[in-house]
């Protein structure tokens, strides 16, 4: 597996999750599921199979510094900066040229940086088998997610006939792809769900770099010709200016429409149990993080949209949240059960202790330093602005403090 590379596609503005996600910090850079960002989680789930030196991250110039900050173990040269976003086809084509230059028969994973996969073990098993199939260079492979609702925001893949090629790893369900359907209406989505032969298009791909370049040349010759001129310039001073000129003249194109919907070399690997979501909107995010285990108990998210969030915090007796503040998030807490000690104040040196009982409420404006400690098993209702990622920890008994900008004194 020493010729397998991963390409993490970390472009995009995350506009569908505004104001939680912003152009300056899109969702792939947010810590939505814990103490690691979605980009960091994406890298972590492939590290058992692929070392950092063979992981490339493709991002925009405006986000390159964020990638460096969040992935300090990644070689500087592995951050591929696109001068302007032009969709997944130029991103994939450029990455494939780089991988092919490093390993002429190298296998390439193409993975979005902003997806959630809750069962990493199951995903890694699928990856290992899929890489073996892709290594012979005959096929382009994609992962299909078994739909559980008539979702109109996803593309669908119709696949029925099993593929029985030589060397198919045991335990994988591999099907020949018949066609792609982009974001159907509700009635069609219901029909797809009832038929049971359609899968959600995950947008995750595995192929040999030279194989995807062959298909780009076949179906997207203009793109292939433009990018191929860059190959001799890798590592040379003029590469950056040539890349800028190429992207400036390249229209925005997706690899799905440009190649995947046309090629006759597509296989689908069914991925029914990996806990996948593209977190494409507020409802999807709410479903993914409806309940999150915490070292002090757990929280249950019951409301989330672009205007507000609602949670129940279940805090075990004797446990406490971190000493923290929020830069933007404005919240109010209300004690439903148990007794809570709230330390709160404008600075660390000016904290006051409030003992709160059922029925008591307290507003916590942005910049206010606070810490909740449960004197008994507590249930707290919290209503806030939707900035779930906005937590700056100053002290934490569970070792979750990260470098922070000063707040108070």
C-alpha positions in Angstrom: 0.0 0.0 0.0 3.1 2.2 -0.2 1.8 3.9 -3.5 -1.5 5.0 -2.1 -2.1 8.7 -1.7 -5.0 10.6 -0.1 -6.2 13.9 -1.5 -8.4 15.8 0.9 -10.6 18.4 -0.9 -10.8 21.3 1.6 -12.2 24.0 -0.6 -15.7 25.4 -0.4 -17.2 28.2 1.6 -19.7 26.3 3.8 -22.5 28.8 3.0 -25.4 26.5 3.9 -24.3 26.6 7.6 -24.0 30.4 8.0 -23.5 32.0 10.5 -21.9 29.0 12.1 -19.7 28.6 9.0 -18.3 31.7 7.4 -16.2 32.4 4.3 -13.3 33.0 6.6 -13.8 29.8 8.5 -15.9 27.3 6.5 -17.4 24.2 8.2 -14.4 21.9 7.3 -12.3 24.0 9.8 -14.9 23.9 12.6 -15.0 21.6 15.6 -18.5 20.3 15.2 -18.1 16.9 16.8 -15.6 17.3 19.5 -12.1 18.9 19.9 -11.0 18.2 16.3 -12.2 20.1 13.2 -13.8 18.2 10.4 -10.6 18.5 8.4 -8.6 17.0 11.3 -11.1 14.2 11.7 -10.9 13.4 8.0 -7.1 13.1 8.2 -7.3 11.1 11.4 -9.6 8.5 10.0 -7.1 7.6 7.2 -3.9 7.9 9.1 -3.9 4.2 10.1 -3.7 3.4 6.3 -1.8 6.4 4.8 1.0 8.4 6.5 1.1 12.2 6.5 3.8 12.4 3.8 1.3 10.8 1.4 -1.7 13.0 2.3 -2.3 16.1 0.1 -4.8 18.8 1.1 -6.2 21.0 -1.7 -7.5 24.3 -0.5 -7.9 27.9 -1.5 -5.3 30.6 -1.0 -7.5 32.2 1.7 -7.5 29.0 3.8 -4.0 27.7 3.4 -2.9 29.2 6.7 -5.8 27.4 8.5 -4.7 24.1 7.0 -1.2 24.7 8.2 -2.4 25.6 11.6 -4.7 22.6 12.0 -2.4 20.0 10.4 1.1 20.9 11.7 2.3 17.4 11.0 1.6 17.7 7.3 4.6 18.6 5.1 4.4 22.1 3.7 4.7 20.9 0.2 1.6 18.7 0.7 -0.7 21.7 0.9 -1.9 22.3 -2.7 -3.2 25.8 -3.1 -5.8 26.6 -5.8 -5.7 30.2 -6.8 -9.5 30.2 -7.2 -12.2 27.6 -6.7 -13.2 25.9 -9.9 -15.1 22.8 -8.7 -14.1 19.3 -8.1 -12.9 18.4 -11.7 -9.9 20.8 -11.8 -9.1 19.9 -8.2 -9.1 16.1 -8.9 -7.3 16.6 -12.2 -4.5 18.7 -10.7 -4.2 16.3 -7.7 -4.0 13.3 -10.0 -1.2 14.9 -12.0 0.7 15.5 -8.8 0.1 11.9 -7.5 1.1 10.4 -10.9 4.4 12.4 -10.8 5.2 11.0 -7.4 4.0 7.4 -8.2 3.2 6.6 -11.8 0.8 3.8 -10.8 -0.2 5.4 -7.5 -3.7 4.8 -6.1 -5.5 8.0 -5.1 -8.3 8.6 -2.6 -10.3 11.7 -3.2 -12.2 12.7 0.0 -14.1 15.8 1.0 -12.8 17.5 4.1 -16.3 18.3 5.5 -18.0 14.9 5.8 -18.8 13.0 8.9 -18.1 9.2 9.3 -18.9 7.9 12.7 -17.7 4.3 12.3 -14.1 4.8 11.3 -13.2 1.1 11.7 -15.9 0.1 9.2 -14.8 2.8 6.8 -11.1 1.7 7.0 -12.0 -1.9 6.2 -13.9 -0.6 3.1 -11.0 1.6 2.1 -8.5 -1.3 2.3 -10.6 -3.5 0.0 -11.4 -0.7 -2.4 -7.8 0.3 -2.7 -7.0 -3.3 -3.7 -9.6 -3.2 -6.5 -8.4 0.2 -7.7 -4.8 -0.8 -7.9 -5.1 -2.7 -11.2 -6.1 0.5 -12.9 -9.3 -0.8 -14.6 -12.0 1.0 -12.7 -13.0 4.2 -10.9 -14.7 3.4 -7.6 -17.1 5.4 -5.5 -18.8 4.7 -2.2 -22.6 4.5 -2.2 -24.6 5.2 1.0 -27.8 3.3 1.6 -30.6 5.9 1.8 -32.8 5.9 4.9 -35.2 8.7 3.7 -36.2 10.4 0.5 -33.5 13.0 0.6 -33.7 15.6 -2.3 -30.4 17.2 -1.4 -28.2 14.3 -2.5 -27.3 12.8 -5.8 -28.3 9.2 -6.4 -26.5 6.2 -8.0 -28.4 3.3 -9.6 -26.5 0.1 -9.2 -27.9 -3.4 -9.3 -25.6 -5.9 -11.0 -22.8 -7.3 -8.8 -19.3 -7.0 -10.0 -17.3 -10.2 -9.7 -13.9 -9.3 -10.8 -10.8 -11.2 -9.9 -9.3 -10.2 -6.6 -12.5 -8.8 -5.1 -11.9 -8.6 -1.4 -14.1 -10.7 0.8 -16.9 -8.8 2.6 -17.2 -6.0 0.1 -20.4 -5.5 -1.9 -19.3 -4.1 -5.3 -21.8 -3.2 -8.0 -21.6 -2.0 -11.5 -23.0 1.5 -11.8 -25.8 2.0 -14.3 -26.5 5.7 -13.9 -26.2 8.8 -11.8 -29.2 11.1 -10.9 -28.6 14.5 -9.6 -30.8 15.7 -6.7 -34.2 14.4 -7.6 -37.6 15.9 -6.6 -39.4 14.4 -3.6 -41.6 12.0 -5.6 -38.6 10.6 -7.4 -36.6 10.3 -4.2 -39.5 8.3 -2.7 -39.5 6.0 -5.7 -35.7 5.5 -5.4 -36.1 4.6 -1.8 -38.9 2.1 -2.4 -36.9 0.4 -5.2 -34.0 -0.3 -3.0 -31.4 -0.2 -5.9 -30.4 3.4 -5.5 -27.6 4.7 -3.3 -26.7 8.2 -2.2 -23.6 9.6 -3.9 -21.1 10.1 -1.2 -18.7 12.1 -3.2 -15.8 9.9 -2.1 -13.7 8.2 -4.7 -10.8 5.7 -5.1 -8.9 5.2 -8.4 -5.4 5.1 -9.8 -4.2 8.6 -10.7 -3.4 7.6 -14.3 -6.9 6.0 -14.6 -8.8 9.1 -13.7 -6.5 11.2 -15.9 -7.3 8.8 -18.9 -11.1 9.4 -18.3 -10.6 13.2 -17.9 -8.7 13.2 -21.2 -11.6 11.2 -22.8 -14.5 13.1 -21.4 -13.0 16.5 -20.5 -10.3 17.0 -23.1 -10.0 20.8 -22.7 -9.4 20.4 -18.9 -6.9 17.7 -19.5 -5.0 19.7 -22.0 -4.9 22.7 -19.7 -3.7 20.8 -16.7 -1.2 18.6 -18.6 0.8 21.7 -19.5 1.5 22.2 -15.8 3.0 18.7 -15.2 6.5 19.6 -16.4 6.5 22.7 -14.1 6.0 20.9 -10.8 8.7 22.1 -8.3 9.8 24.9 -10.5 9.5 28.6 -9.7 7.2 29.3 -12.6 4.6 26.7 -11.5 2.6 29.1 -9.4 2.1 31.7 -12.1 1.3 29.0 -14.7 -1.3 27.5 -12.3 -2.9 31.0 -11.8 -3.2 31.4 -15.6 -4.6 27.9 -16.0 -7.3 28.3 -13.3 -8.2 31.8 -14.5 -9.1 30.3 -17.9 -10.8 27.2 -16.6 -14.6 27.1 -16.0 -16.1 25.6 -12.9 -16.8 21.9 -13.4 -17.6 18.9 -11.2 -16.0 15.5 -11.6 -19.4 13.9 -11.2 -20.9 15.6 -14.3 -17.6 15.7 -16.2 -16.6 12.0 -15.8 -18.6 9.9 -13.4 -21.9 10.3 -15.2 -20.3 9.4 -18.5 -17.6 6.7 -17.9 -18.4 3.0 -18.3 -15.6 2.1 -15.8 -17.5 3.0 -12.6 -17.9 0.6 -9.7 -19.9 1.3 -6.5 -18.8 0.0 -3.1 -21.8 -0.2 -0.8 -21.1 1.5 2.5 -24.3 1.0 4.5 -22.9 1.1 8.1 -20.2 3.8 8.3 -22.4 6.6 9.7 -21.9 9.0 6.8 -23.3 12.5 6.4 -22.1 15.4 4.3 -23.5 17.8 6.9 -25.0 19.8 4.1 -27.5 21.9 6.1 -28.8 22.6 9.5 -31.1 19.6 9.7 -28.3 17.3 8.7 -26.0 18.8 11.4 -28.7 18.4 14.0 -29.1 14.8 13.2 -25.3 14.1 13.3 -24.8 15.8 16.7 -28.2 15.1 18.3 -26.5 13.5 21.3 -22.8 14.0 22.1 -21.0 12.2 24.9 -18.9 14.5 27.1 -16.4 13.7 29.9 -18.9 15.4 32.3 -22.0 13.6 31.0 -23.7 14.2 27.7 -25.6 16.9 25.8 -28.7 16.5 23.7 -29.3 19.0 20.8 -33.0 19.5 20.4 -33.1 22.6 18.1 -30.7 24.0 15.6 -31.0 26.5 12.7 -29.3 29.6 11.5 -30.9 31.7 14.2 -30.6 29.7 17.4 -29.6 26.4 19.1 -31.2 24.5 22.0 -29.5 21.9 24.1 -30.1 19.8 27.3 -26.9 19.4 29.3 -26.9 16.3 31.5 -24.1 16.9 34.0 -23.1 14.1 36.5 -22.7 15.0 40.1 -19.3 16.4 41.0 -18.3 17.0 37.3 -17.8 20.4 35.7 -17.5 22.0 32.3 -14.4 24.0 31.5 -13.7 27.5 32.6 -14.5 29.2 29.3 -15.9 32.1 27.3 -17.5 32.6 24.0 -16.3 35.2 21.4 -19.7 35.5 19.6 -22.1 33.0 21.1 -24.8 34.5 23.4 -26.5 31.9 25.6 -29.0 31.6 28.5 -29.1 28.6 30.8 -32.0 27.4 32.8 -31.8 24.7 35.6 -34.4 21.9 35.1 -33.1 19.4 37.6 -30.5 19.2 40.4 -28.2 21.9 41.8 -25.5 23.8 39.9 -22.7 26.0 40.9 -22.0 28.7 38.3 -18.8 30.7 38.4 -19.3 33.8 36.3 -17.7 37.2 35.8 -16.0 39.6 33.4 -12.5 38.3 34.2 -10.8 35.4 36.0 -10.1 37.6 39.0 -13.7 38.8 39.3 -15.6 35.5 39.3 -18.6 35.1 41.5 -20.2 31.9 42.7 -24.0 31.4 42.0 -25.8 28.3 43.3 -28.7 27.6 41.0 -31.7 25.4 41.6 -34.6 24.2 39.4 -36.3 27.2 37.9 -33.2 29.5 38.0 -31.9 31.1 34.8 -28.8 33.0 33.9 -27.8 34.9 30.7 -24.2 34.5 29.6 -23.3 37.2 27.0 -20.2 36.9 24.7 -16.9 37.5 26.5 -18.3 36.4 29.9 -16.0 33.9 31.7 -18.0 31.1 33.2 -17.9 27.5 34.5 -20.7 25.2 35.5 -20.1 22.6 38.2 -22.8 20.1 39.2 -23.4 19.7 42.9 -26.0 17.0 42.1 -26.9 15.3 38.9 -28.1 18.2 36.8 -30.2 18.8 33.7 -29.6 22.2 32.2 -31.6 23.8 29.3 -29.4 26.0 27.2 -30.6 28.3 24.4 -28.1 30.2 22.4 -27.1 31.6 19.1 -26.0 28.8 16.7 -22.3 29.2 17.1 -21.7 25.7 18.5 -17.9 25.8 17.8 -17.4 29.0 19.7 -15.8 27.8 22.9 -12.5 29.1 24.3 -11.3 27.0 27.2 -9.1 28.6 29.9 -9.0 25.7 32.3 -10.3 22.2 32.0 -9.9 19.1 34.2 -10.2 16.8 31.2 -7.2 18.2 29.4 -9.1 20.0 26.6 -7.5 23.5 26.9 -6.2 24.8 23.6 -4.1 28.0 23.0 -6.5 30.9 23.2 -6.6 34.7 22.8 -6.6 36.5 26.2 -9.9 37.3 27.7 -10.2 39.3 30.9 -7.2 39.1 33.3 
